[in-house]
Amino acid sequence: MTLQTSSFFDANQKMSEIPERIANTLKKYLIIGGCTTKSHYILLIEKDMGENYDPYRKLPDAKIVSYSIENNDWSLSKLDKRSFKWLICHGPIENSAVIIGSKGYVYDFSLGEKKSHHKLTAAETIPEEIAGNPKTIKNIRNSLYISDNLRTILRRDGMNQWTSMTEELQKETAKIYVELYEANSDFDPGFDCIDGFASDHDLYAAGGKSDVWHYDGKDWHPVDIPLSDMRIEHICCASDGYIYIAGRFGVLLKGKDDDWQVIEQDLTKKDFLDIADYQGNIYLCTEYRLYTLVDDQLQVVDFGEQAAPVSYGSLYVNHGQLLSAGTHNACVFNGERWKNIYNNDALEKAIEFAAVSEKLDSLERELDELTDALQSSPSRP
């Protein structure tokens, strides 16, 4: 079976209406992530617990919504565990996904080739002594990697088969952490994210405060970047051979080896929530905007004839498509046209909030320009 991309993006073809049961569920839940397999779009959703939600007393329910591209229909599954955070990526087996919770719960999600049938298996729990609070799961050239606190990287070689990639580095980091903590000194090591150019070497992991490391296939080596206090959120090993590092407050780096540069931009001071390389272009999202880099210049993405989504959170590239999922909507890009997968039309508050956020960004840029002008002008007697 081949992916029906052209058919799916036919302007005259409409997606099947979401079944009432799933539509009603989506209205009560928030989208917290997603991925693409050969024949499905998969969305992770989490129940909206409201403004007074206390995560220390009760964790929200989580479910999986999948849309079959070939059969043009929807399905819904429930996760039987609760977690502070859920992570998802496509699995090494075709038409599969792997879902991991913050306590190390691992689910294998398999999808039918010709039907919308799916199977959800709570396969295992990652031993707490090797990973207690996974930060990221990443499929790198069909090998699954997990990053965790104190410079922890694990590779999943199969069910209940976990290989520590940073055992010695973890021991060294833990020792330094204890020493500096007792001395009341600041120390914030990674890893919050991982990516790579190959499945077993040329890997980059980063996180914490300006903590970046490179794995050459044998050992990990620290990487010097030009910012000493950058709060790192995401990393991308791009098809142009460069590594892009996105952080809080709109900070963005580009580089390789010992050559790094800060990409200056004044479009946003918001935190970058994700970064992805799609068809040779770098995409980044904040909570309410999607951007792309053009000649190292940040630009707002043009959604063409489709209205721009009101929320963003995760970006996922697989099988020739870019999936963007926000708390209230999800859409996909085939390189030519965007198309909605799901959009909560009853989001007047979210739309109003996005408009206010845009206005605040504009005022913030004007204030920065005014401050710079005042600082550069000659002082008056």
Phi, psi and omega in degrees: 000139177251153180292127184274059184294311184296321179294318182297326183265011175298124184299333182272351181264132178256146174292149178298146179296141179291129178307146186304320181298318181286320179299317179295325177293314182300327180293335182263354185241164176247140177280124183246000179170172179189165175207170180239134170250191182299322188232005184221152162257134183238130179240132171270131180232151183226136184299135177285113184270000177087174185293332183265020182296132178243102184293347179277347180255323182205129177269149183284157171291151176228145180222170179238127174249129178235142178243122180277119180293317184290316185264354176057045179217173190241155174212162186221134177228154181247135173278131185270004175245162177242146187210154174292328185210143176240143179235149182215146169204163177289147185273172179289339176269136183304139181059045176221160176222154176240131183237132185231136177261169185293339177266011177088012175294137181235125177244136169258125184243109182254145185239144181291150180285317185246353180233171177273007180301140179219162181224128180247121183237123173280088193283324190192175172229128179295129178305132185298331182290343178251342176196112182259333185213075184307136180263322184213144167239134186220131172268109181249105180052043177073018170245135184264128179237147176234135175252153183209181182299163175053045174058050180258127173230127176242147173245133178267115182264354181161179181301126182060024179238102183239130178247123176283127179265354188223033186303310180291321179295322178298316180299314180296318181294317179299321179295314178297319182300314181296315182298314182287328177295316179294331178272005181058038178255153183281131177204114184231087183275162175280188021239132176260349184201158179210147173203173181194164177267347180216165186282335185231003176201177182056048178258148176233130177234145184207170177156187180058223180252099175058032183260103184234134181226152179238136178251122185263008182108343179233312185225162174261139181229136178292147179244126178276126176243159188286357179242126185270344182232031179285129175273103188277135179246316186214156180225148182219121172269103192270165182291344177276004178090356180262159174253130178249132181237123182250142183222193179287158175061029175074019180278135183219130178243153175221136179177183173195155183051238180255012184249106182229151178219149173273126177274108181285136177203151181235021180279329183207148171246010179282159178291138172280123183270339178194162179215144181208150175256118180230118180052040177082005178244142179267127177245142177223148178229145165254189184295329186233011180215149173242132183236162171222153178265127176235112184053045179064020175246128181282131179226149175285135182289135176268119182271007176065226184285348178269139178296140180295138177300160181265352181210152179220164179192321180220147177237139184217128181245126176192147178051043172075015181224154177250119179258128176244125181234127175244181184297332186240000183199164177213140179215165184225148183235132180255013182098343179236322186216144174269150177213137179289138166263314178211140177214122178280106185286346183263051186241049182300320181294319180295320180295317178297318180295320178297321179295318178295319179298319179297318180295320178296320177300318180296316180294324179295320178294319179297320179294320177298317180296319179294319179297316179298321180294319179294321180290330182271346181281149179295143180290146180267149179292000000 
